[in-house]
Amino acid sequence: MKKATLKIDAKHVTADIDPRLYGSFIEHLGRAVYGGLYQPGHAGADEDGFRTDVLALVKELDVPVVRYPGGNFVSGYNWEDGVGDVSARPARLDLAWSAVERNTVGLQEFQRWLDKAGAGLMYAVNLGTRGVDEARNIVEYANHPGGTYYSDLRKKHGREKPYAIKTWCLGNEMDGPWQIGAKTAYEYGRLAAECAKVMKWVDNSIELVACGSSGAFMPTFGAWEAEVLEHTYEHADYLSLHSYHENKAGDTESYLTKNLDMDDFIKSVLKICDDVKAKKGLNKTMMLSFDEWNVWYHSLESDAKIPRWGSEPPARLEDIYNFEDALVVGGSLITLIKNAGRVKIACLAQLINVIAPIMTDPVLGAWKQTIFYPYLHASRFGRGRAVHVDVDSPKYDCKARTDVDCLDSVAVRNNEGNEITVFILNRNIHHDLETEIAIEGAKEVIEHIQMAGHDMKAVNSLKRQSVVPRRVPCAALENETLSVIIPKASWNVVRIKL
């Protein structure tokens, strides 16, 4: 059997992990909101129309922050349509997703849902069809204590205390030709800078996310970041990254290396940020918000057949995830933790029904997709401080890359300092690995959670949870070293008491 070694230095902290690294995203798209989190006619709906089965799963994930209301949707959205008397709200054509938006759920209702879910709000402003006025007014409405037009309007709408939204996105994917009001880097950079100024003049405690490229595939990638940062570096606190993984070719060995592409993307953007910092002679370091990431490709063919302008939002982007997708999501979480020194916010896109870990049946219950589990493990056990891991692993070659480490790993010391969690991905589909995990100060093994042995295309459903984690027997520590078998194509969570 092939062998690997992990040497973990629990005292060598590589990054403090912001809990928002395990955030998510909900857009007015498909059944994410209507039929997802909100379904008044459902048997399990509460007094506000929110599905309690969905709330229970969101609470289980312990989602720290949710980006809202878009996404592409926000570039044509008037925030005023989603506040005040629900019966007086207008219906609008949603040009981003060819649907009719009834505005039954807006800021008021979504914040109420977040309060029940125990999550914070990351709010995106419309820089597609709107700009400086919308930006300053929504901050005044949401965050100003009172005595002004918009803050008093909030009170009139039934919210006495401010929403106190901390983090705001300056638009969404403004480089994309698919975006309503798409802009050049200069056009967007200038607008974002002016919006940022007035938003912070209204509330100087907020932090802002400027739009990076929609992905590394964009022809303007790199040049976009450099130009946008020329205008926004002094005003913004984060630059955004978006990335989606796919396996259209059916090449699993290459697919399981996608988190390495994600890491390359992060490193490229950080270099641009630091180059602009040096050029401007500034002390401030730009942080990153990886506020859209996930697997997304299963639903593309079916989505192309969806009719436009239905009376209800159609089921859209409802990828059904398999086991190999769960492994890719696990690898992506490892990459985010490795880069937690600069990536402070990340949002799994999205949370419910739309490319999501949580799915709902319109009549029956809600259920967990395969990707639910690695996300759960990272959110639950990945909070604290990332510590140094020295990985010595066999390698393999595939079509996408050569000399790929079979084993990918990261370790997190909890906030109390008395526990280490080691996240391990074996991306090799042929070989189990006899692995030694050495941790100075290790006292005992708490548990070893594992997802392994499934068909790569196995999926979950409401009726059957085929792909689930299980606890596996773990050998005792000897001389602060644990010997374990890491199965081929597996996701592992090893928790050790110090």
N, C-alpha and C positions, 0 to 999 in steps of 0.2 A: 504494500500500500504506500502511496506517495505521502510525504510528510511535510508539515508546515509548522512554523513557530511564530507565536505572538509574544513579544516582550513589552509589558506595559509598565510605564513609570507613572505611578499614581500621583507623584509629587510634581511632575513636570506638566503644568497646565498650559495648553496651547490656545485656549479661548474660553471666555465666559459665554455661555449659551443664553441668548435672549429667548424666553419662552415663546415669543412670536415666530420663532423658526418653524413651529408646528401649526401655523395658521392655515386657514382655508379661504374659500372664495364662493360667493353666491351671486349669480347674475340673474336679472330678469330674462330668462332664456328657457324655453321648453318647460319642463315640469320641475324646475329647481324651486321656484317659489310657489306657484299655483299647482297644487297636486303633490307638492313635495313637503315643504315645511308648513304650508297653509292649505287646509282643506276642510272648511267648516262642515260640510255634509258627511264627513267620515265618522265612523262609529267611535273612533278614538280621539276625536278632536276635543280640545278643551274649550273653555268659555270664550276664548279669543279666536277660535278657529284653527289653532295650531295643533298639528298631529303630535300626540304625546309619545307615540312609538318612535317617531323621528327624534324628538327631543331627548329621549332616553339614550339613543345611540350617539347623538352629538355630545351628550354629557359623558358617556363612556369614553369617547375619544379625548375629552377634556380640551376642546379646541380653544386656544387662547384669544384668537382674533379672527374676524371674518371680513374680507374685502367685499364691498358692496357699493352701488348696484350694478356695476360692470367694470371691465368688459366692454365689448363693442356697443352694448346697449346704452352706455352712459353718454356716448358722443352725440346722441339725439334726444337726451332726456332733460326735461324741465323739472327740477327738484320740487318746485312749487306744486306740481300736479300730484305729489305724493304726501301732502300734509293737509291738515284741516278736515272738514266734514267729508267723510268717505262718499256720501250720497251725492255730493256736489263736484266730485272729481271728474275730470274729462277722460274720455277714451281717446287714445292716440294710436296712430299707425307706428309700429316699431319697425323702422326700415332696416335695422341691423339684422333682425331675425324673421322678417316677413310675418309678423304677428300683430294682433291688436292688444295693446296694453290698457287694461281697465283701471289701473292705478288703485286697486283695492288695497294693496300693500305698498307702503312707502316708508319714509324714514321713521315715522311714529310707530307703525306696526313692527317694522324690522327691529327697532331698538327694544321693543317689548319682548320680541322673540329672543333676542340676544340676552336680555336680562334673565329669562327663564333658562337659557342654555348655559349661562355663566361665561359668556364670551364677550370680548370687546369688539368695537367697530372701527374698521379702516375704510374711510369714505372717499369715493372717487368723484371728482367734479368734472363737468362737461366742458372740455376745451375743443370740442368739435364744432358745434353750432353756436356755442356761447363763449364767454370769456371772463374778463375782469369783474364785471358787475355780478355775474352769477357766483363767482368765486367768493367775493367779499360778502355778499348777502347771505349765502348759505352758512358761512362761518359765524356771522352775526346771529343768524337764526338759531344755530345749534349751540354756540358756546358763550355768547354774551349774557351776562346776568340779567339785565333788564333795563328799561327806561329808554329804549330805542325802538324804531318801527319794527324791525324783524325779531328782536328778542321779545318784544311785547306780543307780536303775532304768535310766537311759539307758546307763550303763556295763554293766549286766547284759545289756542288749539289744545289746551289741557296739560301742557308740560311746564310746570313752574320752574323747576331747576334746569339748568343747561344740560345738554347731552354730553358736554365736555369731551368731544371727539378729539383724540390726541393726534392720530395719523391720517393724513390726507394725500390722495393720489392726484397729481396734476394731469388729468386726462388718462387716456388708455391707447396704447399702440398707435400713436399719431403718425408714425411713418408708413402705416399700411394703406395701400390703395383701397382696401375693402372698408376702411374706416370712414364714417361720416365726418366730413370736414378734415380729411387728411392734410398734412402739412409737410413742407420741407423742414429740414433741421433748423434752418434759420428762423422760419416762420414760427415753428413750435417753440424754439428756445426763447425767442423774444416774448411771446405770449406767456409762456410758463413763468418767466422771470417776473413779468409785471403782475401776474396773478399771485405769485408767491409773495411779492412785496406787500400787497394789500391784505392778503390773508393773514400774514404775520403782524401787520399793523393792527388788525382787528383783535388778534389773540397771539401774542408772542410766545406762548407756551407750546404751540402746535409744532409738529414736524411734517415735512413734505417729501413726497416721492416724485421725482421727475421721470419721464418716460425714456427708457433706453430703447434699443431696437426691439421689434416684435420677435426677433430670433436671430441667431447667428447666420441663418440662411438668407437674410435680407441683403440685397445688393449694396445697400448703403451702410451695412453694419461696420462699425468702427468710426467711419466718417461722421455718422449720425451722433454717436456718443460724444465725440470730440467737439462738434459744433454746439450741441445742446449744453454741454458742460461749460463752454465758453460763456454762456449767458446765465446759467442757473447755478453754477458751483457755489457762489456765495450765499444763495437763497435756499437751495434744496439740501436735505439731509441724507437722502438716499437716491440711488439710480436704480431703475427697475430692470429685471431680466425676465424673459418668458421663454419657455422651452417645453416641447412635447415630444415624447418618444413614440416610435412606431416600429412594427415588424411586418411590413407589407410583403417583404421578400420571403418570410418564413425561415429566416436564418437565425436560429436561437442563439448560437454561439456568439454571433456579432451583436445580437440584440442585448445580451446580458452585459455588454460593455458600454451601454449608452450612458451610464453615469460618468464614465471617463470623458465623454463628449461634454457633458454638463460641467465637469471640473475644468476642462479646457476653456469653455465659454466664460466661466467665472474669472479665471486667471486673465483672459484677454481683456475683459471689461475692467478689471482692477488695474491693469497696466495703463489703460487709457485714463482712468480716473487719476492715477498717481502722476501721469505725465502732465495733465492739466493742472493739478495741484502745484507741481514744480514750476511749470511755466508761469503761473500766476503768483508764485512766491507766497502761498498761503500755508497756514499751520493746520487748518481744518482737514480732516481725513474723510473722504466720501465713503459712506457705507452703502451696502447693496440690499435691495428688496427683490427677492426672487418670487415675485407675487403671482406668477402663473407657472405651474409645472405639473406634469402628469403624463400618463400614457393616453394617447388619443389617436385611434385610427379605425377601430372596429365598426363604428357607426357611419363612416363617411359615405358609403355607397347607399345606405338606406336613407340618410338625410337628404341626398340629392333628389329623392322622389317625393319629398314632403310638399303638399300644396301650400300656396300662399294665402294669407289673410283668413285663416279659419276663425270661427267664433271663439274658440279656446286655444291657448298656446299648445302647439303640437308637441308630441314627444320627440325631442331632439337631442342629439349627442349622447344617446343612452348606450354607451359602450358596456358590454358585458365582459368583465375582466377574467382572465384565466390565471393559472398558476405562474406562468413565466412573467406575466405582467406584475404579479405581486413581488417576484424577485427583483424586477427592474425598479419598482417603487422602493423596495428596501435598499437597493444600491444607491438610489438617488438620495435617500435620507442619510446614508453614510457620507455621501459627498457634501451635503449641506452641513452636517455636523463638523466635518473636516474643515470647512471654510467658515465656521461660525464666528471667527474673529472679525470678519468683514461682512458676511451675510447675516444680517440681524433679523430680517423678516423673510418668511417664505410662506406661500399660500398654495396648498394642494388645490388644483382647479379641476373640478369644483367639489362641492360637499354632498349634494343630494340630487340624485337622478341624472344629472348632466355630468358626464365623465366623472363619476362619483364613487366614493366608497360605500355610500348608503343609497339603497334603492327602495322604492315604495310600490306597492300594489294599490291601484285606485280604490279597491274595496277591502282587501285584506290587510296584511301587515307590512312592516318594513323589514329589510334584511341586509346582511353584510356581504359585500363583494370581497373577492380575494384580497384586494389591496387594502381593505379595512385594517387588516391585522398588522402588517409592518408599520403602518401609520400609527396605530394604537400603541404599539410597543415603543416607538420613538417618542411619542408624546408623553407616555407614562413614565418611561425610564431614561429618557434622553435629556432631562433637565438638570442643570448644574454646570459643570465645567468639563470641557473636552480635555483629555490628557494624552500624552504621547504614546503612540503604539508603533513599535518596530515590527514590520511584517516580513517574514522570510517565507516565500511561497513558491511552489512550482509554477511554471508558466505554460501558456498555450498560444497557438496562432489561430486566427480566424480571418475571414474575408475583410473585416473592418480594420483589424489591428494585428500586430505581431507582438510577441513577448508580453502577453496579458497575464497579470497575476491571477491565479485561480482563486485565491483568497483575497477578499477586501474586508477591511475591518476598521472600526473606530471604537473608542472607549470613552465613557462619561462617568465622572465621579459626582455623586449626588450632592445637593446643597448642604446636607448635614456632614458630608465628608466621610461617612462610614460605609459606603457601598460603591462598588464599581460595576457598571453594566457594559458588557462587551457585545457589540453588534457585529455579526459575522455573516458575510455572503460568500458562499462557494459558487462561483459562476461557471465552473467547469461542469459540463453535463455528462462526463464519462467517469470521473474518478472521485471516490471518497478520499478525504485527507485525514491522516492521523496527525492531530494538532496538539502541540504543547502551548499552554497559556501560562506565562510566568508573570506574577504580580508581586512585587515586594510588599509585604504587609498583609497579604491575603490570609484570611482566617478560616473561612468556610464557604462552600458553594450554597447559594440560596436556591437557585433553580436554573435549569436549562430549558428554554422554550424553543421549539423547532417547527419549521414548516418544510417538509421534505417528503420524497417518495411519491409525489403525485404526477400524473400525466401532465405534460406541459400545457395542454389545452383544456385541462379540467377547470370547470367553472362552478360557482355557487348559484343558488336560486332561492326563492322564497320557500320552496318545498324541501330543498336539500342543500345543506352546507357540506359540500364535498371537500373543500380546501380550507382546512382550519389548522391552527397551531396546536401543538400538544407538548406536554412536559415529558422529557425523556430522562431516564436514569443517568446520573452523573457520578463519575468516580470521585473519591475523596482527594483533597489536596495533599500533596507530598512535597515538602520543602518549598512551599509557596508556589507550587506549579501544579496545574491541572492538565491531565491528558484526556482529550476527547476525540471522538470521531465526528468530523464534519462531513455529512453526506454530500454526494454530488448534487448540484442544483438545489441548494438549500439556503434558507434564511434562519439564522440562529441568534438567540438572545441569551447570553450567559451572565447571570447576576452573582456577584461575589461579595461577601461581607469582609470588611477590612478590620 
